[in-house]
């Protein structure tokens, strides 16, 4: 696999990052995931904007190669060769020779990019496919989940707990209010009205979430960005998750609770997924 590291394309086995990188010693890094379909980058500028915002919020300097990001991704696309790919762009504060909490002796930020085969959303081909299994979990993450940081231990911790059921996604909640998935945003439908947790609830401003909101408006479907209590799960006709690699995928069960089946022609998630334009 080819990767990009600080200005060079390398075989992944040749890519070396110093253990003195603050990404390793302090967990200080941000990232972005961009998908491409037949080499067309989907929502590229929206992702670039969020990456800029993550860098600004963490005071990591803007690496100069980001102005050439589209060309770098394009070259990596050709080198790795898959038709559809997901690109992971990771930027850390950089290498610090002498350990100190202060960062005044740093070189440039570290920029590391990988790409891998992107599996197409299976619900595009088969919308009748069994939905995802999710479970609920108290949101134990830090209070700045609006920043897309590489520090994902809070998101993945309970996946390592062997006593917990294996699921496709974890839904985080706090004080009785639903936040988001561990790797996705969440939407609910009740009586043909769509609800999603508002950004004030310490969640990632998902690029797909924003795109879906635009599509809902275009399709004249009412949407509320709101505080969504846990018991809303049991009143919903549809629950779906959104992310750059998932697009939209329906949830079938949350813990022991199964979402009642509805006539599939009426499902809003299917209409919105059909109107995705990533060609
Ligand atoms: N929330 C979290 C915690 C995520 O990790 C992701 C996926 N990166 C999302 C939401 C969805 O964001 P996006 O639509 O920008 O991929």
Boltz pocket constraint, residues with backbone or C-beta under 6 A from the ligand:
constraints:
  - pocket:
      binder: B
      contacts: [[A, 33], [A, 155], [A, 180], [A, 181], [A, 182], [A, 183], [A, 184], [A, 185], [A, 204], [A, 205], [A, 206], [A, 207], [A, 208], [A, 209], [A, 242], [A, 243], [A, 244], [A, 245]]
      max_distance: 6.0
